[in-house]
Amino acid sequence: MIRTLCLPLLVVFFTIITCKAEQKIPFDLDWRFALNDHPGAEQAGFDDSGWRLLDVPHDYSIEHPFDSTYTSGAGGGYTYSGIAWYRKHFKTAANFSDRKVWMLFDGVYRNSEVWINGHYLGIRPYGYSSFYYDLTQYLNPAGQENIIAVKVNTSEQPNSRWYTGSGIYRHVWLVTKSKLYIDQWGVFARTVKADNDEASVDISIDLRNENNADQSCTVITKLIDAAGKEAGRAESNVKATPGEPQKIEQHIRISRPVLWSVEHPALYQLKVEVRSGGKITDNYAAAFGVRTFRFDPDKGFSLNGKHVKLKGINMHHDGGPLGAAVLDDAYKRRLEILKGMGCNALRMSHNPPSPELLDYADRLGFVVIDEIFDEWMDGKTPGGYAPQFANWWEKDVENWIRRDRNHACVIAWSIGNEVREQYNKENALKITRMLVSASRKYDNTRPFTAACNEILKVNSFGMGELLDMVGYNYQEAWYKADHEKYPNRVIFGSETVIYPYHPGKCWQLRSYEQWLEGQQKDYVAGEFLWTGFDYLGEAGIGEVGSGCEFWKTWPVWPSRGASCGVIDMCNFPKTGYWFRKALWNDTPMLHIAVQTDTSARNRELCSFWNWPKVETHWNHHKKGDTLAVHVYTNVPEVELRLNGRSLGTRKWDLKNEAFLFWEVPYEPGKLEAIGKTRDGKTVSFAVQTAGEPAKIALSADKKVLTANRQDLSYVAVQLLDANGIPVPFAGNKITFEVTGAGKLAAVGNGNQQSHTPLKGMQMEAWQGKCLAIIQSTSREGSITITARSGSLPVATTTLRSIATNVTK
């Protein structure tokens, strides 16, 4: 059992290699698709000429209207499910001769079955695993056509507690290599030690020879710095024998390394070459970051010897209006928004994320708890993973860790979330041991954890003692007692609710003092809010009541999803975002939020998974009504003014209260908060009464797209009055038109009770805002977005699509 964890890591993330040794070819474009079952569709001669032509990633559930009769139910967001087929035609390239060829799927949800030219390759029940098949022996001769057929089946419902999507929802790749090659995910690099003077890097390489005889080769590994200079190298002379892969161990030292951190995510290049007979037979290239980290029961988490409080969020895999088919730029946008809040950590709930999300976490400086299962043998949903667990867990665990183990961002592996085995001592201990033992074969440098919402049971039968660190889901009440009782335990809040006040003494709820303990005491490594973003599925979470039995009055339909994020489904920050920004950043700031419901008059009253009903506005229907006003700040003194009149100055100290609270009689005009920093500087924030909607403002997060059929621009729509002030409660219906070298990928708003199709051409505003997501095509040129709403002036904005985007 690891008590104090001192864990070094070298990160590697995957890049595309296009050379004679290895080719990793994007295989996303021009698939044929059809809903429902089509007997014989696996056969090469099947007529698919009438099928729809599309690109993957693709999610066919999100293309249908929300419907309360769908069997996916509240957990699945009342979305469509069923059987569908994908087929792709491609010709065997001449350079495939005498080479190995695989097809790599980053993710297919779920029960995917794959054929090549009518030959059955296999099934993959779990929808979140990356997997691959060897196509070599089934390919037709060079120049002839091949047919890949993929059947997807999500008809067993409900099969999840959240929205899953359906289909080939992540990238697909064609990988070719010579017969002397590095195994898939066969490079594992880790830092043995690192400081500002020197770093030691160990690298293991799984080399495979599928020729008929021994083959002598040299394996060369180089580390290249940001200036393109070689920082270190290792060489190994190997006699590669046919059969099982051989593991080559190498060691490299780097003088005066630049260390990876959340503030400065510095990345090198790791390059591995296999040379034989004067030729490169295989190679591997990746970015990597050198750093060490440590979890300590008393001091929490440290990175490169520096204490870092984990300021984290939980994140489901869906991309809001995009459904499960999240294109790469959507991940980048979301992480940049989180970075602006002060977030430095992610927990993947409750399944392995896409490789691209981890790539961006490496580049942008996030640490990640990578999780694999929401259920083990004792299932939570009738059609879930539990029936497949016994036959598939070991392969899913292997692919999960081997795929992700070279990422700088990954600091821990989570083997389960709130598993029902918490109620069964024998099964809990047996499966925990089994999963941790099997996982350590692929990575013994990181800690293993699980997220536990029944901490008293976990403590009573010793499950916590089998884990390197214990995740507490809504168990802040036990932090202090457990730290004293289990002095060698690493504790962190794997799920915490976003609001710091709650009434009552329920096990799920806690006092402000307990919340503050997790914020200020180092022994709590940090927290992961539930959640970063609103998400589809788990309909009604965030709308439930605040009492101890909130779970008995789940609202479900007409809700389609969960509203418990600090950011809504369209990436618009909510009030909880601004509170965390003040809490998690040192830059002086203020933000005002005003009640939209009388319940907000009680600061300690809110939904279990949400914030009180307050918004950033100063609009109300009746003068003289008293309104609750929140001021979120990190400065010690704040004055509130209404139309220039002072409403008093108040002191703020986190030890006493999370934010400042006023009750203000309403009158139209300007409400302003003015803060004074400790060094005498001022900072301010104001809200102003808005009139009726008079115009539409369009704002694109990115003006230049790459003409690759997968780049995105998020165009925010804001309704303004005649003076340019945002109208906070406008609900106008907006109709979109996109012309030129782009298309409308999705529309959305932040209202989880809206049933307007997300793949349509119109969307009603909610709280004065909505969103259009624009996707590039293969064409270059301008893209014009036009927005109309009744008699309001038409609004337009123009983007540009270019072949190689060097400006974004």
N, C-alpha and C positions, 0 to 999 in steps of 0.2 A: 504494500500500500504506500503510495507516495503521499507524504505529509506536507512537505514544503517543496514546491515545484520550481525548479530552476531550469527553464526550457528554452534552448536556443532554436533558431529557425532560419533557414534560408528559403526565400520565396522563389518560385518559378511559375510563370503563367504562360499558357499556350499561345503560340503565334503560328501564322501560316507559312509553311516552307514550300517554295515552288522551285525545285531544282531536280536534277536527274536522280539524286539519291532518294529523296522522299517528295511526294506531292500530297498536300492536304487541300483538296479541291472543294470549294463551296458547292453544295449540291441542293440549294434551296429553290431554284427557279424552275418554273414550267412543270409542275406536277398536275396530273389530272385527278379530279375529285368527284365523288358522288356519295350522297347520303344513302342510308339504308343498306341492307345486305344485297349482294349481287353474286349469286352462285356462279362459280367459274371465273370470277374476276382475278383469281391468282394465276390463271393460265396465260401464257404468252400470247396466244392467239385471240384472246377475248377482245371484243370490239368496244373500245372506250372513246370512240371518236365524238360521241355526244356528251361526254363528261365535261364538266367545268374545268377550265385551265386557271391555275392559281400558283402563287408562291407560298412556301413555308418560310418561317413559322406561321401556322394557321390554327385557328380555334373555331370549330364549327358550332359550339354551344352559344357563343356570344353573338352569332349572326341571327339568332331567333329572338322573338319578343319574350319578355318575362311573363310567366303564366303560373298562377297559383295551383294549377292542376298537375304541373310537371312533378314527376316522382323524385327528382333531386331534392325537393322540399326546401325548407328554410335553410338547412346547412349548405345546400348547393346553390342558393340564391334564386330558386324557382326558375332554373334554366333548363334548356333542352339537353337531352342525352339520348344516346342510341348508337347504332352501328354506322360506320362510314368506311369508305375505301379511298386509298390514294394509289396512283400508278405513275411511274416515271419511265420514259423512254430515253435511252442513251446508247451511243455506239461505243464499242470497244476501241480504245485508242491504240494506234500502232505501237506506242512505247510501253503498253501493258505487257508485251510479250516477255515471258520468263520473269514476271514480277508478281508479287503478292498484292491483292486488291481487297480492301475492306470497305464496308459502309458503316459509318459511325453516326448514331443518333444521339443527340444531346438530351432528348426527352420526348416521349410519346405518351399521352394519357388516353387510355390505359389498355391493358390486355392486348398489346400490339402483337400481330403475327405478320411475319415478313417472308416473301417469296422472291426468288430471282429466276426468271425464265421458267417458272412453274415448279422449281425446286424449293421445298419448304426449309426455311432457315431456323425458325424457332418462334417462341412466344416470350413476351416480357410482361408479367402482370403488373408490376409496380410502375406507376406512371411518372416517377421522378428520377429514375435511374438513367444514367447514360450507359449505352451498350453498343456493341458492334458485332458484325457478322463477316466471316470470310467468304468473299464471292469468287475467289480465284478459279476454282475447278468448274464453276457453273457458267462462266462468261463465254459468250460466243466468240468466234474468231475475229481478228482485227477488222474493223470497218462494218461489222454486222451489228444489228440492233439488239439491245437487251431490255428487259422489262422488269422493274422492281415493283412489286405489289405489296401494299401495307393495309391490313385490316385493323381497324380500331373499334373497340367495343366498350362503351360506357353505359350500357343499358342496365346493368345491375346497380340499382339505386335504393336508398342513398349509399354512396361509397366513401363519403368524406364529410367532415364537419364544416367545411368551407368550400368556396367555389374552386373547382379544379380546371374547368375547361375541358375540351375534347379535341383530340387530333394530334398531328405532328406539330407541337406548339413551340419547339425549340429547333435550333439549326441542325442540318444534316450535312455530312461531309463524305467525300470519297477519298480514301487514303490508299496510296500505292507506295510500295517499297521493294527493294531488291530482296533476295532470299537470305541475305545476311543483314540483320536489322535490329534496331532497338525495339523492344516490346512496347505495345500500347501502354501509355502511362508508366513506362519502365524506367524513367529517370527520377531519382529521389535525392534532392540536395538539402542539406541542413547545416546550419552554422553550429560548430562545436563551441566556439568562443568568439567574442567580438568586443572590442573597445575602440577607442579612437586611434590606437596605435597599430593594432593588428587584428585580423579575423582569420579563423580557421574554419574551413568548409569541407565537410565530408560529402561525397557524391557516390551513390550506387547506381549502376546501370545494368538493366536486364537485357542481355544480348542473346539473340536467337539465330540459329543457323538452320535453314531448311533446305540447304543443298545436300547432296548425297554423300559428301565426304568432308573431312576436317578442312578448315580454312583458317589460315593465319591472317591476323589483322592487327591493326593498331587503333586503340580508342584514345582520342585526343579531346580533352576538355579544356576550354578557355573561359576566362572571366574577363569581360570587356567593360571598361568604365564609360562614363557619359561622354568623355572626350574621344572615344573610339580607341583608346589605348589598352593594350593587354595588361590586366592587373594580376594575372596568375594563370598557371596552366598545370595540367597533369597528363601523363601519357602512360598507357598500359599496352604491352604486347601480349596478345591473346591467341591461343589456338582454339578456335570456336568449333565445337563438336556438334553434330546433328542431334536433334532431340529437344530436351527440356532447356529452357533459357539458362544461361550462365550469368552469375552476378559478378560484376566487376566493381571493386571498391577503389576509390581514388580520394586523394586529399590535396587541397589547395590552400595556400596561405596568401592573404592579401595584406599588403602594407598600407597603413593609414586609410582604412576603408571609410566610405561615406555610409553611415548607418541609416536604415529605413526607420521612420517613425511616423506617428499620426500627423505631426506638424510638418515634417519634411520627408515624404515618401520616396526617397531616393532609390532608383532602380539601376542595376547593372544589366549586362547581357551574359547569359550562360549559353555557350555553344559546345555541342558535342558532335564529333565526327568519328565515323567508323571507316577506316581506310584499309583496302586490301588490293594487292596487285597494282598499286599505283593509282587506284580509283577510290572515290568516296562511295561507299555502298549504302550508307545511311547517315543522316545527321538530325540534330535536334537543336532548335534555337528558342530561347525564351528570355523574358525579362525576369530579373530576380532582385530581391532586397535582402541585405544582411542585417540581422538584428537578433538580440536575445530578449527573452521575457521571463517573468517570474510571477507565480502566484504564491502568496504567503498568507497563512491563517490570521496573522495580526496586521500585516501591512497592505493586504490586498494585492493589486496588480501593479507591476512595474515593467517598463519597456526600456531596454538599454540602460538599466540601473536607475531610471527616473520613475517616481510614482505617477501613475496615471489612473484617475478615477474613470471607470467605465460609464460613459454617458450614452446609453444605448436605447435602441428601439427594436421591437419585433417587426418582422416584415413577411407578409405572405407573398406568394409568387405572382399574383395577378397584377396587371398593369392598368387597373381601372377600366376606362372605356375600351382599351385594347383587349380586354379579357386576358387569357393565359398566353396569347401570342405576343409576348413583349419583345419588341425590337431593341437592338442594342442601345440606341441613343436614349431610350426611355429610362434605362437603368442609370445612365450617367446623369440625366436631369434630376432624377429622384435623389441620388446621392449628393449632388451639389446643393439641393434644397436642404437636405439634412445637415450638411456641413455648415450651411449658413446659420442653422439653429444652435450649433455647438455640439452636435452629435458626433461621437467618435467610434461608436460600436454598433454592430448589427447582430441580431440573433435570427437565424433562418427558421421560420416557423411554418410547418414543422417537417421539413423535407429538404433534401439537397437543392441548392439554388442553381441557376444557370451558370455555366463557366464564365460568361461575359460579366455577370454581376460581380463575381470575385475578381475578375481582371480590373474592373473599375475601382473596387475597394482597395486593391493593391496600389493603383495609380493615385487615388485621391486621399489615401491615408485613413482607412477604417480598419478596426479589428473586428473579427467575426467569430461567433460561435456557430459552427456548422452542424446542423441537426439532420437526423435521418428518419425517425419513425414517430408517428402519433399513436400507433397502437402496435402491440406485440401479439401474443396468442389470444388474449382476451379482448375481443373487438369492441369498438364503439359504435360502428354502423353496420347494418346487415350485409352490405356489399363491399366492405372495406378490405384492408390488407391482411387482417388476421388469418383468414383461411389459407393464404399463400405463405404466411410467415415461415412455417416449418421448412418448406421446400426452397424458399428463395432468399431468406435473410442473409445467408453467408455470401452469396454472390452479389447481392445488393450492397452489402457492407464493403466488400472488396473493391467494387467499382467506385463507390463513394469516396473512400479514403485514397485510393491510388490516383483518382482523378484530381482531387483537391489538395493533396498534401504538400504541394510545392508553393502554395500561395502564402505570401507574407501576412495577409489579413487573417488567416485562420489561426486562432490561438487555442481552440478547444474543440473537441468532438462531443456532441450530445447524442446519446443513444436512444433517447425517448422523451416524450412530452406527456405528462399527466397519465402515464400508462395505468390501466386498470389493475395491473399486477400489484400496485401499491396496497391493495386489499388482500393480497394472497402471499403470505411470507415465503412459502416454498417456491412458487413460480417466480416471485420477484428476485430472490437470491440466485436461483438457477439461471434465469435468462440474463440478468445483469452480468454475472460471471462469464457466461457464454459469449455475450456480445463484446465485452471489454477484452477478453482473452483473444478472440478472433481478430478484433480490430488492431490490437497491438502488433500483430504480425506485419502490418503494413505501415504503421507509424507508432513508434514508442517514444516520441519526443514531445508529444502534447498530452495534456490531461484529458480525461474522460469524465463526462458529467451527464446528468439527467435533470429535467425540470420537474419538480415535485410539488403537487398541490395538497398532498396529505402528509405533511412533514412529521406529524406525531406518529403516524403509522410507520413511515420510513425509518424514523429513529428507533421505534420499539423493536423492530426485528433486524436491524443492522444493514439495511440496504445502503444507507448513506456511507457506511464504512467501506463499501466496495467501490465507491466512486472517488476520484481524485479531488473533485470539487462538487458541491451540492447546489443545484439551482432551486430557489424558493419562489414558487408561483403564488403571489398574493399572501405571503406568510411573513410579512414584516414584523408581526407581533412576536415572532420567535427568534429574531436575529440575536438579540442580546442574551437571552437565556441559553440558546444553543451555542453561542460563542463561548460562554462560560462552561457549559457542560461538555462540549466537544472542542477543546482548545486547539486541536490539530486540524480542524475542518476549515476548508476554504468555502466561504459563503458569498453568494451573489444573488441579486434579485432577478431571476430569469424572466419573470413577468411581474410588472407592477402597474397599477392603474395610474392614469395621468394626473389626477386631481389630488392635492395634498390633504384635503379635509374630508372626513366622513363621519356621520353620526353612528352611535351604537357601538357594541363590543363584539360584533360577529367575528368569527375566525377569519373571514375574508377581508374584513375592514380593519382599520387601525386608527390610532390617534395621531395627531400632528407630531407628537413627541417621537412616536415610533417611525413615522416618515422621516423626520429630521435625523434620527439615528442612522438610517441608511444613507442619507445625503452627506453627513459630516464625519462619520467614523470610518477610519481606514480599513478596519477589519472586514467591512462589507465592500467587496471589490468593486461594486457598482450595480447599476440597474438597467433593465431593458423594459421600456414602457410598452404597454399593450394599448395601441400600436403606433407605429410611425404614420401609416397611411390608412384611411378608410379602405375597406375591401369588400368585394362581392362575397355573398354567402354569410353564414351565421346571422341570418336576417334578424334585425332588431337589437343586437348587442349595441349598447350605447343609448338605447331608449328605455332600457329596463329601469325599475325603480331603485330606490336607495336603501331600502330596509334589508334586514337579514335574510328575508325570503324572497329576494328580488327574482330569483330563478323560477318561481312559481307563476309569474305573470309575464312570461316571454311574449313580446308583441307580435312577432313573425309578420305575415302578410298584413298590410301592403309593403312592409319593408322588404328590400331585395338584398340588403347587405348590412355590414357593421359600420357604425358611425363613431367608433371609439378611437380614431386616429387623431394625432395632433395636426395632420394635413389631410385634406379631403381627397376623394377619389380622382379629382382632376388636378391635383398638385397645388391647390390653393391652401395656404396656411390658415389654420383655425386659431381660436383664441389660446388654446393650450400651447400652440407653437411659440407664441410671443412670451408666455410665462417661462417656458424652458429656455428660450433665447436669453432672457434676462438672467436665469439661474445658471446657465452653462457657459456664459461668456463674461469676460471682464470689461468689454467695451461698454461705457455708460449708455443706458437706454431707458426709454419709457414706452408704454403702450396702454391705451385706454380701451376697455370693453364695457358695454352698457347692457343692462337687462333687456331681454325680449319677452320675458315671462315673469310673473310676480314671484315664482319660486326662487328666483335669483336673489331676492331680498334676504334670504337666509344663506350666509356664506358657507355653511356646513351641509347644505342640502344639494345633492346632485345625483345623477345616475351613477351606478357603480363603475361603469366603464366610460364615463364621459365627463364633460365639463358642465358647470351650470349654464343656464340658457342666457348667455351674454354674447354680444357681437360688437364689432368695431363700428359704431354709428353714433349719431345724436339726432335721431328722428323718433318722435312719439306723437300720438294722436291728440293728447289732451294736456294743455298747459296746467302746471301746478301739481301733477302727479309726481310722487316721489319715486325716483329710479335708483336702483343699485348701480354703482360705478366701481369697476375694478381698475386699479392701476398696477401694472406689472413693471417692476423696476429692479435695478441693482445699485441704485444710488441712495445715500442715507437720508436725503431730505427732499420732499416733494410738496409743491404748492399746486392746488387745483383752482382754476379760474373759470368762471362762466360769464361770457360776454364782457371780459375785462375785470369783473369783480372777483376778489379773492374769496374762496370758500375755505380758506385755512391752509396751514402748512403742517405736515405730519412727518414724523421720523419713521424710517423703515429699518428693520433688523431681522434677518432671517430667523434668528433664534426665537423671535416672538411671533412672527407671522410671515406667511408666504408672499402675500401681496397686500397693498393698501386698499381699503374698502371705504367708500363714501356713500351716503344717501343724499341725493340731490333733487330738489324740486325742478321739474322740467320747464324750460322755456326755450323756444327756438333760438338758434344762433351758434356760438362757438364755445366748445368745452375744451379747455387746454390744461395739460399737466406740465409743470416746469420743475425740473429736478436740479439739485445742486450736488456736485461731486465733492469728494473729500478735499480736493485741491482748489475748490471755489469755482470751478467751471459750471456752465449750465447746459442742460439738454432738455428738449421739449418734444411734446407730441400733442396733436389736436385732432378733434373730430368736429364736423360742422353739419348743421341741418341741411339736407338736400331737398330739392323740389321734385317735380315730376320728371320722368325720363324724357330727355330731349335729343340725345344722340347716342350713337354706338361707337365705342372706342375699341379698336383691334390692336393687339400687341403680340408680336411673334417673338418667341424666345430665341429664334435663330433665323436669320435672313438668307443664308446661303446653304443649300442642300447639295449632297452628292447624288449624282444621277445613277444610283445603284439599285433602285427599287426598294430600298429598305431604310433610307434616312428619314428623319422625322423633324417637323417643326410644330411646337405647341402654340396655337394662336388663342390667346385669352380674349374673351369678350367682356367688356365692362360697360354697363349702362350709366350714363352721366346726365346730370341736369343741365340747364342752360348755362350755368356758371362753371361747368366742368367738375362738379362735385359728384363722387360716386353715389348712386341711389341704392341704399342698402337692402331694400325689400322688393325691388323690381322683379317681376316674373314674366317679362315679355317673351313671347316665342320668337326665336331667331331662326331664319332660314338661310342656309349656306349654299354658295355656288363656287366651285373651284374649276378654273380653266387653265390651260397651258400644260406645263411639264410636270404636273403633280396631280394628286387625287386626295379626296377626303377619306382618311383611314377610319376615323371615329369621331363621335361627338359625345358630350357629357356635361353634367353639372354635379354639384356636391350633394344633391338631395337623394338619400337612399330610398325614398318612397316614390321616386319618379320611375315610370314604366315606359318612357319614351325610348324606342330602340336606339342603341348605342352605335349602330351601323347605318343610321339614317342620314337625312340631309337637313334635319332641323332639331332644335333643342330649346326648351324653355329655360330662361335664366332662373337662377336660384340665388337669393341674397344679392341680386344685381349682376351675377356673373354666370358665364358658361364657357365652354371650351370646344374648339375644333382642332383635331390633330391632322396635320397634312403630311402625306407620304410622297417621297420622290418616285418617279418612274425611271425608265432607262433613257428618257429624253433630256437634252439640255434645253435651257431657255427659261423664260419667266413663268411664274405661277401666280395667278391672281385669285385672291380670296375675297368674295363679296358676301356681306351680311345684311339682311333685310329684316325689318320688323314693323309691320303696319305702316303708319304714316311717318315714322322717323326717317331722317335722312339716311340714304344708303351709305354704308361704310365699306371701304376696300383697303386692302394692303397687298403688297407685291413681294414675293420671294424670288430667288434665283436658284436654278439648278445647274451645276457644272459637273464635268466628268471627274475632275480631281479637285476635291475641296481642300484648299490649303489655307483658307481664311477663317474657318469656324473654330 
